[in-house]
């Protein structure tokens, strides 16, 4: 490895390494902050620091699994129209170097995760084990592959919950599961459309995913996502509005003193789900959810609006 770095291509190697650990994918790890926000601990400095530390530790863990995944998938990636340019598939990073870096990231992440929280540590270990099995075996099994992707997202959520020692409503968990499955199925649907005749060479399981089945599953989890979220907001305790905010409605005989204000975010979630369906079926860009979020302005605005509304209702509207 040392001789490799001394060939005068250090900057190229560093750039390739940064590309290989996929910092753009770290956007998924912001799910760790869900426990912090919905538990009402966003104004607690210690909890914010714990969640932030958990975020960076999980980024380290996910980067290690991306390297391992690219090692497992090197031959398939070379047949993919986009993934063939990944550093490991293209040869910019030798396989043995990638393996050493992945193991180094894991060795660094484990003790720091345990120091943050034993429960958080278990979530990190479970995530890495899941991803290794996914890369080596599960991704070849129809339906279990998308369930494994969803499980990884759920582990992100609970890693954040355990990092701040919080608790989340079971309906929020069902929302996360439905949303994760929605993204995973949408990913498979877009892969099938993108790769077409070459689908089986890149991912054998795509042969066993008829378009009709993927369409049904996409619709099913799109519906369950917003419905589970609607139940989550409806079953949340009523929020008592700050008295000074009620002065604006003195002339209206409406029950604004206390209400389930989080339900106001349901239309935003419904629009977000519909927009993503449009992206999958019309724009055919659901293969990379993180890229879609960063490049599709209406969807990005929707996510930001939802986040602002949630934080505003929980932390500024309530008394």
C-alpha positions as CSV (number, residue, x, y, z in Angstrom):
1,X,0.0,0.0,0.0
2,X,2.9,2.4,0.9
3,X,4.5,1.8,-2.5
4,X,1.3,2.4,-4.2
5,X,0.9,5.8,-2.5
6,X,4.5,6.7,-3.5
7,X,4.0,6.5,-7.2
8,X,3.4,10.2,-7.6
9,X,-0.4,9.7,-8.0
10,X,-1.2,10.6,-4.4
11,X,-3.8,13.3,-5.2
12,X,-5.5,11.0,-7.8
13,X,-5.6,8.2,-5.2
14,X,-7.1,10.5,-2.6
15,X,-9.7,11.8,-5.0
16,X,-10.6,8.2,-6.0
17,X,-10.8,7.2,-2.4
18,X,-13.2,10.0,-1.6
19,X,-15.3,8.9,-4.5
20,X,-15.2,5.3,-3.4
21,X,-16.4,6.0,0.2
22,X,-19.4,7.8,-1.4
23,X,-19.8,11.0,0.7
24,X,-23.0,11.7,-1.3
25,X,-24.5,8.6,0.2
26,X,-24.0,10.0,3.7
27,X,-27.2,12.0,3.2
28,X,-29.0,8.8,4.2
29,X,-27.3,9.0,7.6
30,X,-29.2,12.2,8.4
31,X,-31.9,9.8,9.4
32,X,-30.0,9.4,12.6
33,X,-31.3,12.9,13.7
34,X,-34.9,11.7,13.5
35,X,-34.8,10.5,17.1
36,X,-33.3,13.8,18.2
37,X,-35.9,15.9,16.5
38,X,-39.1,13.9,17.3
39,X,-38.1,13.2,21.0
40,X,-37.9,17.0,21.7
41,X,-34.2,16.9,22.4
42,X,-33.0,19.2,19.6
43,X,-32.5,22.0,22.1
44,X,-30.4,19.9,24.4
45,X,-26.7,20.5,23.6
46,X,-25.5,17.2,25.0
47,X,-28.0,15.3,22.9
48,X,-27.1,17.3,19.8
49,X,-23.4,16.4,20.3
50,X,-24.2,12.8,20.8
51,X,-26.4,12.6,17.6
52,X,-23.7,14.5,15.6
53,X,-21.0,12.1,16.8
54,X,-23.3,9.2,15.9
55,X,-23.8,10.6,12.4
56,X,-20.1,10.8,11.7
57,X,-19.4,7.3,13.2
58,X,-22.2,5.9,11.0
59,X,-20.8,7.6,8.0
60,X,-17.5,5.8,8.7
61,X,-19.3,2.5,9.0
62,X,-21.3,3.0,5.8
63,X,-18.2,4.0,3.9
64,X,-16.5,0.8,5.0
65,X,-19.5,-1.2,3.7
66,X,-19.5,0.7,0.4
67,X,-15.9,-0.4,-0.1
68,X,-16.7,-4.0,0.7
69,X,-19.8,-3.9,-1.5
70,X,-17.7,-2.6,-4.5
71,X,-15.2,-5.4,-3.9
72,X,-18.0,-8.0,-4.0
73,X,-19.6,-6.4,-7.1
74,X,-16.5,-5.5,-9.1
75,X,-17.4,-7.7,-12.0
76,X,-21.0,-6.7,-12.2
77,X,-20.1,-3.0,-11.8
78,X,-17.9,-3.2,-14.9
79,X,-21.0,-4.2,-16.9
80,X,-23.1,-1.2,-15.5
81,X,-23.3,2.0,-17.7
82,X,-22.5,4.2,-14.6
83,X,-21.0,1.9,-12.0
84,X,-18.2,0.9,-14.3
85,X,-16.6,4.2,-13.4
86,X,-16.4,3.5,-9.7
87,X,-12.8,3.6,-8.5
88,X,-12.6,-0.1,-7.6
89,X,-14.3,-1.3,-10.8
90,X,-12.2,1.0,-12.9
91,X,-9.0,-0.1,-11.3
92,X,-8.2,3.4,-9.8
93,X,-8.1,1.7,-6.3
94,X,-6.6,-1.8,-6.1
95,X,-8.8,-4.4,-4.4
96,X,-6.3,-5.1,-1.6
97,X,-6.0,-1.4,-0.8
98,X,-9.7,-1.0,-0.7
99,X,-10.0,-4.0,1.7
100,X,-7.4,-2.6,4.1
101,X,-9.1,0.8,4.2
102,X,-12.5,-0.8,4.8
103,X,-11.1,-2.9,7.7
104,X,-9.3,0.1,9.1
105,X,-12.5,2.2,9.1
106,X,-14.3,-0.6,11.0
107,X,-11.6,-1.0,13.5
108,X,-11.7,2.7,14.2
109,X,-15.5,2.9,14.3
110,X,-16.2,0.1,16.7
111,X,-14.5,1.3,19.9
112,X,-15.7,4.9,19.4
113,X,-19.3,3.7,18.8
114,X,-19.2,1.7,22.1
115,X,-17.9,4.7,23.9
116,X,-20.8,6.8,22.6
117,X,-23.4,4.2,23.6
118,X,-23.4,0.4,23.9
119,X,-26.8,0.3,22.1
120,X,-25.5,2.5,19.3
121,X,-22.5,0.2,19.0
122,X,-24.9,-2.8,18.6
123,X,-26.7,-0.9,15.8
124,X,-23.5,-0.2,14.0
125,X,-22.4,-3.9,14.3
126,X,-25.8,-5.1,13.1
127,X,-25.6,-2.7,10.2
128,X,-22.2,-3.8,9.1
129,X,-23.0,-7.5,9.4
130,X,-26.3,-7.0,7.5
131,X,-24.4,-5.2,4.7
132,X,-21.7,-7.8,4.4
133,X,-24.4,-10.5,4.1
134,X,-26.3,-8.4,1.7
135,X,-23.3,-7.8,-0.6
136,X,-22.2,-11.5,-0.4
137,X,-25.6,-13.3,-0.6
138,X,-28.9,-11.5,0.2
139,X,-28.9,-9.2,-2.8
140,X,-29.2,-12.3,-5.0
141,X,-32.6,-13.3,-3.3
142,X,-35.7,-11.7,-4.6
143,X,-37.7,-9.7,-2.1
144,X,-35.2,-10.3,0.7
145,X,-32.8,-7.9,-1.1
146,X,-35.2,-5.0,-0.7
147,X,-36.1,-6.0,2.8
148,X,-32.4,-5.9,3.7
149,X,-32.1,-2.4,2.2
150,X,-35.1,-1.3,4.3
151,X,-33.6,-2.9,7.4
152,X,-30.4,-0.9,6.9
153,X,-32.5,2.3,6.9
154,X,-34.3,1.3,10.1
155,X,-31.0,0.6,11.8
156,X,-29.9,4.1,11.0
157,X,-33.0,5.5,12.7
158,X,-32.6,3.4,15.8
159,X,-28.9,4.1,16.0
160,X,-29.9,7.8,16.3
161,X,-32.5,7.0,18.9
162,X,-30.1,5.0,21.0
163,X,-27.4,7.5,20.6
164,X,-29.5,10.1,22.5
165,X,-31.3,7.5,24.7
166,X,-34.7,8.5,23.3
167,X,-37.9,6.7,22.3
168,X,-40.0,6.8,19.1
169,X,-43.6,6.0,18.5
170,X,-44.2,2.6,16.9
171,X,-46.1,4.3,14.1
172,X,-43.0,6.3,13.2
173,X,-41.2,3.0,13.0
174,X,-43.9,1.7,10.6
175,X,-43.5,4.9,8.6
176,X,-39.8,4.4,8.3
177,X,-40.1,0.8,7.3
178,X,-42.7,1.6,4.6
179,X,-40.7,4.6,3.3
180,X,-37.5,2.5,3.2
181,X,-39.3,-0.3,1.2
182,X,-40.8,2.3,-1.1
183,X,-37.3,3.7,-1.9
184,X,-35.9,0.1,-2.3
185,X,-38.6,-1.0,-4.6
186,X,-38.4,2.2,-6.6
187,X,-34.6,1.6,-6.9
188,X,-35.2,-1.9,-8.4
189,X,-37.9,-0.5,-10.7
190,X,-35.6,2.1,-12.1
191,X,-32.7,-0.3,-12.4
192,X,-34.9,-2.6,-14.5
193,X,-35.9,0.3,-16.8
194,X,-32.3,1.6,-17.0
195,X,-30.5,-1.6,-17.7
196,X,-33.2,-3.3,-19.8
197,X,-31.5,-6.2,-21.7
198,X,-28.4,-6.0,-19.5
199,X,-30.3,-6.3,-16.3
200,X,-29.5,-9.9,-15.5
201,X,-25.7,-9.4,-16.1
202,X,-25.7,-6.6,-13.5
203,X,-28.2,-8.0,-10.9
204,X,-29.5,-11.5,-11.4
205,X,-32.5,-10.9,-9.2
206,X,-33.9,-8.3,-11.7
207,X,-34.8,-11.3,-13.8
208,X,-37.3,-12.4,-11.2
209,X,-38.9,-8.9,-10.7
210,X,-41.6,-8.6,-13.3
211,X,-42.6,-5.0,-14.0
212,X,-46.1,-5.6,-12.8
213,X,-44.9,-6.9,-9.5
214,X,-42.6,-3.9,-9.0
215,X,-45.5,-1.6,-9.9
216,X,-47.8,-3.2,-7.4
217,X,-45.2,-3.2,-4.6
218,X,-44.3,0.5,-5.4
219,X,-48.0,1.5,-5.1
220,X,-48.4,-0.6,-1.9
221,X,-45.5,1.0,0.0
222,X,-46.2,4.5,-1.4
223,X,-49.7,4.2,0.2
224,X,-48.4,2.7,3.5
225,X,-45.8,5.4,3.8
226,X,-48.2,8.3,4.0
227,X,-50.9,6.4,5.8
228,X,-48.5,5.2,8.6
229,X,-47.2,8.8,8.9
230,X,-50.7,10.1,9.1
231,X,-51.4,7.7,12.0
232,X,-48.2,8.7,13.6
233,X,-49.1,12.4,13.6
234,X,-52.7,11.7,14.6
235,X,-51.7,9.6,17.7
236,X,-49.1,12.2,18.9
237,X,-50.1,14.1,22.0
238,X,-51.9,17.5,21.3
239,X,-49.5,20.5,21.3
240,X,-50.4,23.4,23.5
241,X,-49.8,26.6,21.4
242,X,-47.9,29.5,23.0
243,X,-50.4,32.1,24.3
244,X,-48.8,35.0,22.3
245,X,-49.4,33.0,19.1
246,X,-53.1,32.7,19.9
247,X,-53.6,36.5,19.9
248,X,-53.7,36.3,16.1
249,X,-56.9,34.3,16.3
250,X,-58.7,36.1,19.1
251,X,-61.5,37.0,16.7
252,X,-62.0,33.4,15.6
253,X,-63.9,30.9,17.6
254,X,-61.6,28.0,16.6
255,X,-59.9,25.5,19.0
256,X,-56.3,26.7,18.4
257,X,-55.3,26.4,22.1
258,X,-54.3,22.8,21.7
259,X,-54.4,20.6,18.6
260,X,-52.4,17.9,16.8
261,X,-50.5,20.4,14.7
262,X,-48.2,17.8,13.2
263,X,-51.1,16.6,11.1
264,X,-50.5,19.8,9.0
265,X,-47.4,18.2,7.6
266,X,-49.4,15.2,6.1
267,X,-50.1,17.0,2.7
268,X,-46.4,17.8,2.4
269,X,-45.6,14.1,2.8
270,X,-48.3,13.1,0.4
271,X,-46.9,15.5,-2.2
272,X,-43.4,14.1,-1.6
273,X,-44.6,10.6,-2.2
274,X,-46.4,11.5,-5.4
275,X,-43.4,13.5,-6.6
276,X,-41.1,10.5,-6.1
277,X,-43.6,8.3,-8.0
278,X,-43.4,10.8,-10.9
279,X,-39.6,10.6,-10.7
280,X,-39.6,6.8,-10.9
281,X,-42.1,6.4,-13.7
282,X,-41.7,9.6,-15.8
283,X,-38.1,10.7,-15.2
284,X,-36.9,7.1,-14.6
285,X,-34.3,8.3,-12.1
286,X,-35.1,6.3,-8.9
287,X,-32.0,4.2,-9.1
288,X,-30.1,6.5,-6.8
289,X,-32.4,8.1,-4.2
290,X,-29.7,10.4,-2.8
291,X,-28.9,11.8,-6.2
292,X,-32.6,12.3,-6.9
293,X,-33.0,14.3,-3.6
294,X,-30.1,16.5,-4.4
295,X,-31.0,17.2,-8.1
296,X,-34.8,17.3,-8.1
297,X,-35.7,20.8,-6.9
298,X,-39.4,20.2,-6.1
299,X,-38.5,17.2,-4.0
300,X,-35.7,18.9,-2.2
301,X,-37.9,21.9,-1.5
302,X,-40.6,19.5,-0.2
303,X,-38.1,17.8,2.2
304,X,-36.9,21.2,3.5
305,X,-40.4,22.5,3.9
306,X,-41.4,19.3,5.9
307,X,-38.4,19.6,8.1
308,X,-39.0,23.3,8.8
309,X,-42.6,22.6,9.6
310,X,-41.8,19.7,12.0
311,X,-39.1,21.7,13.9
312,X,-41.3,24.8,14.0
313,X,-44.3,22.9,15.3
314,X,-42.4,20.9,17.9
315,X,-40.0,23.5,19.2
316,X,-41.6,27.0,18.4
317,X,-45.3,26.5,18.3
318,X,-45.7,24.5,21.5
319,X,-45.7,26.2,24.9
